[in-house]
Amino acid sequence: MTDADTLEWLLEPSEPWIRYNALVDLLDAPRSSGEVREALAESMATPPISRIIAGLDAEGRYSNSAAVAKWGASAVEAGYKPGYKGGAWKLLFLAQVGADPEDGKVRKLGENILANAYSEEQGTFCVSFHGGPQYMMPCFMGNMIWALSRLGLGSRPEVVSALNWLVMYQRFDDGDWKPPTDFPYRGARERCWGRHTCYWGVTNLLRAMTVAPSGFLSHEAEEVKRRGIDFVLAHRLLWSSHNPTRPIATKNTRPRRLTAPLTYYHDAVEIATTMLKLGVGGGAVDDTIEFVLSKRNEAWRWVLDNAPGNVDTPFGLKGRESKWITFRALRMLKLGGRFKPN
């Protein structure tokens, strides 16, 4: 088998969302071409995109009275709740699959997230439950910056402000620092910036930086990017920085399981893709690529290892060959100069 055989599988017309992404990202087909426009139009009208959008009203909003009663109106309006079905999650999943940013509902969904998940008081994306304190989670911020940017809203002042907020406050502690108590940290109670900074907060920030408008990143942002890259490399992308034989995570968040759709955390393919997009190579990145290659089956395809529950529509069946995982793996290989479509 060859990459060309795998690519032919991805280009089959039966799943236009896969075909669209393969045309654009693997074959560099112009978005203006008739073939690409047709694939995108078909993608918007078929699952998973059509089912994600079907959960929105005409104004691009998601409402759920049971969720409001359980978590509060602000958490639902911000899109954070219910988990994996709220508006913020729909936005994130639509950005992952390359939904059309010019689609009316997609555009309105983005505007709703900007209006309800962004806090003028804090200058970033955050969530409040039942009118309580605003929780500022770096993974949520990074996800919203990345998704909104992917869907054409990256130049909005709310998105720029949120990225600047992370540049100012993101930490990179590796178990060797007493958690601070000054704003926005909360000492030992803080899971995001505790003695060991949340790994997913860092990877989400770095992925957000891959879509920042050209020339936007300040000197301070470039320094934070460098520190974030060093933090990920210290973990060899997938491993504990203190024990080289222990994975970075061992439960549902473990990145050695290839996952779709991605939620708070990233899998090996996504972490390596982010590093390659940032221009980072070397041993740890190469080792991660080799790990991903080791998971390829005899047909030169990859299997979906893990999928979150409670989504509008699955991106595939766990334990089965996955066109989406395979596309993402080939995109990673292309960035690394290891994809041979001919």
Sequence and secondary structure as in RCSB ss.txt:
>XXXX:A:sequence
MTDADTLEWLLEPSEPWIRYNALVDLLDAPRSSGEVREALAESMATPPISRIIAGLDAEGRYSNSAAVAKWGASA
VEAGYKPGYKGGAWKLLFLAQVGADPEDGKVRKLGENILANAYSEEQGTFCVSFHGGPQYMMPCFMGNMIWALSR
LGLGSRPEVVSALNWLVMYQRFDDGDWKPPTDFPYRGARERCWGRHTCYWGVTNLLRAMTVAPSGFLSHEAEEVK
RRGIDFVLAHRLLWSSHNPTRPIATKNTRPRRLTAPLTYYHDAVEIATTMLKLGVGGGAVDDTIEFVLSKRNEAW
RWVLDNAPGNVDTPFGLKGRESKWITFRALRMLKLGGRFKPN
>XXXX:A:secstr
  HHHHHHHHT TT HHHHHHIIIIIS   TTSHHHHHHHHHHHTSTTHHHHHHTS TTS    HHHHHHH HHH
HHTT  STTTSHHHHHHHHHHTT  TTSHHHHHHHHHHHHHTEETTTTEE EESTT  EE  HHHHHHHHHHHHH
TT TTSHHHHHHHHHHHHH    BS S    STT  GGG SSBSSBB HHHHHHHHHHHTTS TT   HHHHHHH
HHHHHHHHHTTTTB SS TTSBS  STT TTS BSS  SS  HHHHHHHHHHTT  SHHHHHHHHHHHHT  TTS
  B  B  SS SS SS TTSB HHHHHHHHHHHHHTT     
